[in-house]
Amino acid sequence: MKILRIRLRDFKGVADREVTFAPDGVTIVEGPNEVGKTSLGEGLRLLLEHLDSSSRAEIRDAKPVHRDAGPWVEAEMTTGDYHLIIEKRWLRSPMTHLRVLAPRAEELTGREAHERLRAILDETLDQQLFSALHYLQGVDISQAAVGDSLSLATALDAAASGQSPAAQADAGLIDRVRQERARYFTPGGKATADRSQRGAAVDGLRRDADAVSQRIRELDDLAERFRSLTAERSRLDEERATAERLLGAETIAWQAVQEARRTVAEVTVRHDSAIAAATEAERRVLARGDLRRAETEAADRAAASTGRVDALRPGADAAEAALAGAATARETARTARIAATAALRTARDDHEYARRLVSRDLWGERLARVRTGQHTLATTAEVIAGNRLDAELLATLEAAASAVTAARARLSAASAGISVTALRDATIIVGDDPRHLDAGEVIEARVDGTLIVGIGDLARVTVTGGAPERSLRDALNAAEHDFESLLVDSGLPDRATIAECRIAAQARRDALAQQAEARRLIEESLRDLTVERLEQEVADDEEYLRAYVVRHGLPEPAPEVDAAKARMDRAEIVAGAAGTADDDASRAYDAASAHREEVQRALTETQTAHQVAVALHRSATDALELARAECDDDALDRVTVGAREAELAATAALADATAALADLDPDSVEARRTNLEGHAVRLTAEANVLQQELVAIRTELVIRGDEGLHDRREDLEARWARLASEHERVERAAATVELLWSRLEAHRDAAQRSYVAPYRAEIERLGRIVYGPSFAVEIHHTTLTIASRTLDDRTVPFGQLSSGAREQLCVLSLLACAGIVAGDGRDGVPVIIDDALGWSDHDRLERLGAAFAAAGRDAQVIVLTCDPARYRAVGSATVRRLRPELSPPPGVDA
Amino acid sequence: MVRLLHSADWQIGMTRHFLAPEAQSRYSEARLEAIRRMAVIAADASCDAVVVAGDIFESNLVDRQVVARALDALADFTVPVLLLPGNHDPLLGAGSVWDAAAFVSRCPSRVTVLRDATPVPIADGAAEVIGAAWPSKRPLTDLVGAVVADLRPAGVPRIVVGHGAVDRGSPDPNDPSLIGLDIIERAIAAGSVQYVALGDRHSMTDVGTSGRVWYPGTPLVTDYAEDAPNTALLVELDEGSVTVTPVPVGDWTFVRSAVDLSDDVDVGALEAWLAARPDKRRCVVKLSFTGAVSLAAKLRLDAVLDAYADVFAGLEVWDRRTDLVVVPDDADLAEMGATGFLAAAVDDLKLIAAAGGPDGETAQDALSLLYRLSRSGG
C-alpha cells in the first residue's frame, strides 16, 4: 500500500488540509503543534475502518469544536493492483464515496463503497501489520506487535527460503486450530475433564454390563444344572424301582434260608443236650472211680503219718533237756560276768581317783605359782611407778649432791664461825634454836648469812657475813635447789639425802628384777595354758574327787596311783575272762534252742500232716459213701450206656439239618440281599440330596429370574455402545487436532526461527548506520521483538536501555519491517511515525536520518513532526510543511 | 379346513444397541404393534389358532414390565394362541419366563404354552398341534425329530411346532440340535404330519420340497441380513393340500449399502439416495464407504451424514467395511491458502496420511479439520 494523499475537512481543529506523500521513500510532514499532523494518521484510520454511519466515540471526538459539521476525510492510495480514492463524512450528512481508478474503474457509494474498500484491503493489505507500523507519539515506548503478522511472516519466509510468497493464508487459522484443540485439551496438554470423565464412564458401563452378563451366564449355568439334576433324579427313581423289585425276589429266598437256619438251631440244641447228658454220665463214672481211689490213698497216707510222728518224739525230748542245761550254764556265766564287770568299774574309779588327786595337786601348784607371780608384778609395778630413779638419774643426783657438798664446803670454808662459851648455865638461842648450855659448854655455829644469837635476856647478837660469804651462799643455794629439783623429779622427798637416793635407786632395781622373775615364773607355770584353763583343770579334778567321795566315801588312806593301776589291770583280765565265758554260754544256749526249735517244728508239722491225712481219709470215705447212697456203682454204669446211644442219634439229625441249609446257599442269598438293601438306601439318600439341591436351585432361579437381568444388560450394553462410540469419536477428534496442532506448531516454530535471521539482519543493517559496526541485536523468535542490544561487545536487555535508545530501536524495527515487507518489489505497508525521537540527541538524529533514508529506498515512510530539526538529516526526504490556517474555515459545503 | 396363523421369533425385549433411546423405544413398541396386527389378521381370517414357533421372548430374564406388555398384546387375540419355548426362552424346568409369576398370573386363557409333546386339539378337535419345546439352551438331540419319529396318522390334520435350524445347509452340521429334514419329510409323506411350523430363522423360508415346512420369519426386522422379514404366514390345511400365504405385519426396514466415493458428485448421489428412502423414522441405514475423496468432498460427506443421522431411526457407518481415503487435492490446498509453515505442516500430514494405518487415518482427519477450519475462518 502507498498512501498518496490525505485530505481532512472539519476534522477536529482542521478546517481543510490536504497533504500529499511521496509514494516511495521518506515524506516528512513538518508543522507546529495543533496544526493537524496527528489528525492525518487518525483520519486515515477512521476512513479505512468505520462506516459513515458510525457514531462511536473516536468519531464524535473528531467533530470540530466550533462548527456544526461532520468530519470528512479523503485519501488516495494504491494497494495491490488497485489505485483508489475514498472519501467519507460522518455524523452530519454521512457519505462514502469510493472511486477505483485501476485496474478497472469502479465507483461506489454508501455501505457498498465501504464493503468494497474492506474487501480490497482484506485482499491486498496486512492490516495487522499496517496497524503495527503506525508509531504514535505519546504512547509508551514499546515494540510493535509484528510477531503474528502474516505479511511479515510471508516476507520473512521468502527472505529465509528464497521463494516468492504464495497467496496469503488466513491469519486466524492458527487461532482456530488452537481453539479447536482447547476443546479437547487443557492448557497443560492434558485431556479435558469432559474426556476423562467420559472414558471413565465408558469403562464403568463396560464393567457393569460385564457383571450383569456374568450373572446371566451364572443363571444359565444354574438352569442347565437344574435340568441335568432333574434328569439325574429321574434316572435315580428308575434305578431305585429296579433295586426294590430285585430286593423283593431276593427276600423270599432269604426267608427260606432263615427257616432252614431255625431248624438247624433247634436240632443243634437237642444235639448239644445229648452230648451234655453222655458227657455227664461219663463224668459221674469217672468221678466214682476217683472217689474210690481217693479213699484208699487217704487211708494209706493216714497210716504213714502216724509212724512218722512216733519216730520224731524221742529226739524232741532230748533237745528240750539239752536246752535246759544250756540255760543254767548261761545264767552262771552271766552272773560271773556281772560281778567281774562291777569289780573292774570300781578298780577303774579308784585308779582315776588316785590320778585325779595327783593331777589336782600339780595343777594347783602351777596355779599358785602363777598367782604369786601376778602378785609380785602388782607390787613391783607400784614401786616402779613411784620411783623413777634409774641409774642415769641417780648419776645426775650424785653429781648434784657433790655440787652441794662442794658448795657447802666452799661456804663453810669462807663463812665466819662463832663460838659461844657459856659462862654459866644459860639458854643460848643460836638462830631459832634455843639451846641450853651448861656453863663452860661451848656452842659453835657458822654464820650463815645472818646469825642471831640470843643470850638469854641479856643480849641478842646479830652476826652478819661478808660479801664473799653471800656469794658462796648463793652458789650453795643454787646447788641445793638443783639437787632438790632433781629429787622432786625422781619422786623423792625434797629433804632426802644422797644416801637415801642410793637406797631408793637400789629399791627400784630390785623391783625391776622381781618383776622379771615374776614374769618368768608365770610363763613357766602357764606354759601353753591360760590361767582360766588352769583354774578349770583344777576345778574338774576337784569335782571328780568330790563325786568319788560321794560314791565311795573318803578312802583312807588315799590310794596310790600305781597300786590302783595294778588293781585295775587285774580286774580287766578277770572281767575279760568272764565276758568270754558268758558269750560262750550264750552261744551254746542259742544252739540248743535252735536245735530244740528244729526238732519241735518237724514234730509239729508231722503231727499236723497226720491230722490232715486222717481228716482227708474221713472225708473221702464220707464222699464215697454219699455217692453210693445216691446211685450205686452198677446203676451208674447203666445210665452211661443209655446217654451214649442218645448222643449218636442227635448227631445224625444235626448233620441232616445242616446239609439242608447248605443246599440253600445262605451266604450268597445274604450277600445279595444286603447289597440290594444298601443299594436301595443309597439311592434314597442320593434322591434326597438331589431333591434338596433342586429345590435350592429352583428358588434361586425364580428369585433371580425376576430381576429383569436381560433388560438391565441390554440397557447397559446400549448405553455403553453409544458412549463408547461417542468416546471413540471424541478421542479420534482429539488425536486429530493434536496431530494437526503439533505439526503446525513444529513448523511455525521452525519457520519463526529461520526468518528471525533476515529480520535481525535488516535491523542490524539500519542500526549500524546509527550506532556503528559493533551494533547487534537478539530477536525473540516467536514475538519478533528485540530482546537485547549489543554495542561494543556490551549487551544490554531491551528493557534496561535508555528511553532514547529504546525509541530508536523501535523506530528502526518498524523501518526494518517495512523494508522487508516491501522488499523485492512487493506491495509494502507504509510506516507512519508520529513525532518520535524526542529523546534522541543531535548526533544520533544525524545518523538516524541516514537510516531513514536507507529504509525509505523500499518502503513508504511517513514522518509527522513538530520539530523539523529532528529529521533534517534524512537526505532524500520529501518535506511537506504545514502552516497554521490563517483564514477562517470555509463553510460546510455539500 | 383348518386355518392357522404361523409366526415365530417375536423376540420381545430385544434391543438394538445402534438405536438411540428414542428410536429403541419406538422399535420396541413396533414389535408389540406387529403382534396386535397379527391378532387382527387372525380374527379377520377366522383362524382356528395362532402358533408361535419359539423365541417369543428375547430372553428368559426379561423384565416384568416387558412380560406384562407382551401379555397385554396377547390379550388382543380372539383365537387360541399356542406358544412354543425356543432357544431364547427355553423351558428349563425352573426359572424360565413361562414359570415366572409375571407370566403365569396374567396369561390370557386363550394362550397355551406347548410345554411337552402332548397333542393340543384345535378347531374343536378337527386338528391337533404337537410342540417340540426347547427344554434348555443347549439340547443334545433333534427335538422335532424326536417328536415326529413315532407318530402315526392321527385321522385329523396334525401340526408340529418346532424351533431351530434344519440340517440342510446348516453352517454347523455337527450341532446335535439340528432338525433333521428327512425325518420330517418322511412323516409328512406318511401322513403323520400335515404341517411343520418352524421358528428361529428370521427370514421367511419354505424349507424342503413338500411346501409344508416353513419359517415365517420375524414379524419385525431385527437385522440387515434378513430376507423378507416383517411377515407372518396364513396357513390353510385342507384335505391333502396346504396353502401358505405371507401376510405383512412389521413396518420397519434395515438397509445396508456399500458406497464407492470418488468425488463430490458421488457424495451428491448418496445424499439423493438417502433423501429418497421412504419412512425414514422407521428405517435404519448402515453405510460403508470405499474410494478416495478430496477434503472438500469429505467435508460435504460428513455434513450429509450429520444431517441424515437426525432423520433416520438409525444411521451407522460400518467402520469395518469402510476404506475411504481422504486426499487433499489442489483445490483443497488453494482454498486453505497454505503457505510458509502452514504449507509445510500440510505436506507433513499428507505424508503421514499416505503411509496409511491408524496414523494415516488421523492425518487424513487432521487435513479435513484444517480444511474445515480454514473455511470456517473465511
Interface residues (C-beta under 8 A of the other chain):
Chain A: A153 T154 D157 P165 A166 A167 Q168 A169 D170 G172 L173 R176 V177 E180 I216 L219 D220 L222 A223 E224 F226 R227 T230 L694 I697 R698 E700 L701 V702 R704 G705 D706 E707 G708 L709 H710 D711 R712 E714 D715 E717 A718 A721 R722 R732 A733 A735 T736 V737 L739 L740 R743 L744 A746 H747 R748 A750 A751 Q752
Chain B: G13 M14 T15 R16 H17 F18 L19 A20 P21 Q24 E58 S59 N60 L61 V62 D63 R64 Q65 V66 P90 L92 G93 A94 G95 S96 V97 D99 A100 A101 A102 P135 S136 K137 R138 A334 M336 G337 A338 T339 G340 F341 L342 A343 A344 A345 D348 L349 I352 T362 A363 D365 A366 S368 L369 L370 L373 S374 S376 G377 G378
